[in-house]
């Protein structure tokens, strides 16, 4: 099972590399057209994609570090490097989001007199279509390998697609004697970048502080109680190591059972949680009832 987890992380690198390549191309295109067509919104989106390159590189590094086996300093392995990478990516995105937001707000107050070339709107629509396909690929891959970092990258991909659509709408609107719509669209871009960064930060910090979905814990408990020989669940806790789930559970069994029978029941608990819920590791403690 552990080898499969490492193989999944290796597969996850493909999603990060595809994101990096897409962002490199789209960022260069948006910045070039943005300056040529005099579009503040498209330039802001180009800077957004430039930060996404850095964030995707951080995710790629995190995925590779996660594949390192356990050692003396990390007896539980390096799985959490993936989550740390997501956290670092959120910081980078937030910093640039605030910068884009500041520049866009200043442009709104200065008052833009000329509308950008319509080519910038078509560029935004084209880039949105590309990012949507990248999002679909990373979302499917992230769900397949259950990678928090790849799923976070997919969310960022979708956010970028929507941002580009919003920018295109703003640029088209600015053609109707409303040039201020272009920098206003840049303001919206800044807010969306910051929101995406906050969402990724919140989820990553939740995992790093051993937060866990209560509904999943309840599902683990119900599965355990369904096993013959388990009289009750005294305590159950779960946490994440990267894309791996670890469960600690205290079960109650008949006090008349001998050690071998009690051990067999605990083994059944381990196996059913690992097979049914894809739990990476289960620590079972048995108490008499």
PETA-V183044 format. One record per residue. N is the residue number from 0. RES is the residue in three letters. SS is DSSP state (2 for helix, 1 for strand, 0 for the rest). Layout:
BEGIN
{{N/RES/SS} {N/RES/SS}}
END
This chain:
BEGIN
{{0/UNK/0} {1/UNK/2} {2/UNK/2} {3/UNK/2} {4/UNK/2} {5/UNK/2} {6/UNK/2} {7/UNK/2} {8/UNK/2} {9/UNK/2} {10/UNK/2} {11/UNK/2} {12/UNK/2} {13/UNK/2} {14/UNK/2} {15/UNK/2} {16/UNK/2} {17/UNK/2} {18/UNK/2} {19/UNK/2} {20/UNK/2} {21/UNK/2} {22/UNK/2} {23/UNK/2} {24/UNK/2} {25/UNK/2} {26/UNK/2} {27/UNK/2} {28/UNK/2} {29/UNK/2} {30/UNK/2} {31/UNK/2} {32/UNK/2} {33/UNK/2} {34/UNK/2} {35/UNK/2} {36/UNK/2} {37/UNK/0} {38/UNK/0} {39/UNK/2} {40/UNK/2} {41/UNK/2} {42/UNK/2} {43/UNK/2} {44/UNK/2} {45/UNK/2} {46/UNK/2} {47/UNK/2} {48/UNK/2} {49/UNK/2} {50/UNK/2} {51/UNK/2} {52/UNK/2} {53/UNK/2} {54/UNK/2} {55/UNK/2} {56/UNK/2} {57/UNK/2} {58/UNK/2} {59/UNK/2} {60/UNK/2} {61/UNK/2} {62/UNK/2} {63/UNK/2} {64/UNK/2} {65/UNK/2} {66/UNK/0} {67/UNK/0} {68/UNK/0} {69/UNK/0} {70/UNK/0} {71/UNK/0} {72/UNK/0} {73/UNK/0} {74/UNK/0} {75/UNK/0} {76/UNK/0} {77/UNK/0} {78/UNK/0} {79/UNK/0} {80/UNK/2} {81/UNK/2} {82/UNK/2} {83/UNK/2} {84/UNK/2} {85/UNK/2} {86/UNK/2} {87/UNK/2} {88/UNK/2} {89/UNK/2} {90/UNK/2} {91/UNK/2} {92/UNK/2} {93/UNK/2} {94/UNK/2} {95/UNK/2} {96/UNK/2} {97/UNK/2} {98/UNK/2} {99/UNK/2} {100/UNK/2} {101/UNK/2} {102/UNK/2} {103/UNK/2} {104/UNK/2} {105/UNK/2} {106/UNK/2} {107/UNK/2} {108/UNK/2} {109/UNK/2} {110/UNK/0} {111/UNK/0} {112/UNK/0} {113/UNK/0} {114/UNK/0} {115/UNK/0} {116/UNK/0} {117/UNK/0} {118/UNK/2} {119/UNK/2} {120/UNK/2} {121/UNK/2} {122/UNK/2} {123/UNK/2} {124/UNK/2} {125/UNK/2} {126/UNK/2} {127/UNK/2} {128/UNK/2} {129/UNK/2} {130/UNK/2} {131/UNK/2} {132/UNK/2} {133/UNK/2} {134/UNK/2} {135/UNK/2} {136/UNK/2} {137/UNK/2} {138/UNK/2} {139/UNK/2} {140/UNK/2} {141/UNK/2} {142/UNK/2} {143/UNK/2} {144/UNK/2} {145/UNK/0} {146/UNK/0} {147/UNK/2} {148/UNK/2} {149/UNK/2} {150/UNK/2} {151/UNK/2} {152/UNK/2} {153/UNK/2} {154/UNK/2} {155/UNK/2} {156/UNK/2} {157/UNK/2} {158/UNK/2} {159/UNK/2} {160/UNK/2} {161/UNK/2} {162/UNK/2} {163/UNK/2} {164/UNK/2} {165/UNK/2} {166/UNK/2} {167/UNK/2} {168/UNK/2} {169/UNK/2} {170/UNK/2} {171/UNK/2} {172/UNK/2} {173/UNK/2} {174/UNK/0} {175/UNK/0} {176/UNK/0} {177/UNK/0} {178/UNK/0} {179/UNK/2} {180/UNK/2} {181/UNK/2} {182/UNK/2} {183/UNK/2} {184/UNK/2} {185/UNK/2} {186/UNK/2} {187/UNK/2} {188/UNK/2} {189/UNK/2} {190/UNK/2} {191/UNK/2} {192/UNK/2} {193/UNK/2} {194/UNK/2} {195/UNK/2} {196/UNK/2} {197/UNK/2} {198/UNK/2} {199/UNK/2} {200/UNK/2} {201/UNK/2} {202/UNK/2} {203/UNK/2} {204/UNK/2} {205/UNK/2} {206/UNK/2} {207/UNK/2} {208/UNK/0} {209/UNK/0} {210/UNK/0} {211/UNK/0} {212/UNK/0} {213/UNK/2} {214/UNK/2} {215/UNK/2} {216/UNK/2} {217/UNK/2} {218/UNK/2} {219/UNK/2} {220/UNK/2} {221/UNK/2} {222/UNK/2} {223/UNK/2} {224/UNK/2} {225/UNK/0} {226/UNK/0} {227/UNK/0} {228/UNK/0} {229/UNK/0} {230/UNK/0} {231/UNK/1} {232/UNK/1} {233/UNK/1} {234/UNK/1} {235/UNK/1} {236/UNK/1} {237/UNK/1} {238/UNK/1} {239/UNK/1} {240/UNK/1} {241/UNK/0} {242/UNK/0} {243/UNK/1} {244/UNK/1} {245/UNK/1} {246/UNK/1} {247/UNK/1} {248/UNK/1} {249/UNK/1} {250/UNK/1} {251/UNK/1} {252/UNK/1} {253/UNK/0} {254/UNK/0} {255/UNK/0} {256/UNK/0} {257/UNK/0} {258/UNK/2} {259/UNK/2} {260/UNK/2} {261/UNK/2} {262/UNK/2} {263/UNK/2} {264/UNK/2} {265/UNK/2} {266/UNK/2} {267/UNK/2} {268/UNK/2} {269/UNK/2} {270/UNK/2} {271/UNK/2} {272/UNK/2} {273/UNK/2} {274/UNK/2} {275/UNK/2} {276/UNK/0} {277/UNK/0} {278/UNK/0} {279/UNK/0} {280/UNK/1} {281/UNK/1} {282/UNK/1} {283/UNK/1} {284/UNK/1} {285/UNK/1} {286/UNK/1} {287/UNK/1} {288/UNK/0}}
END
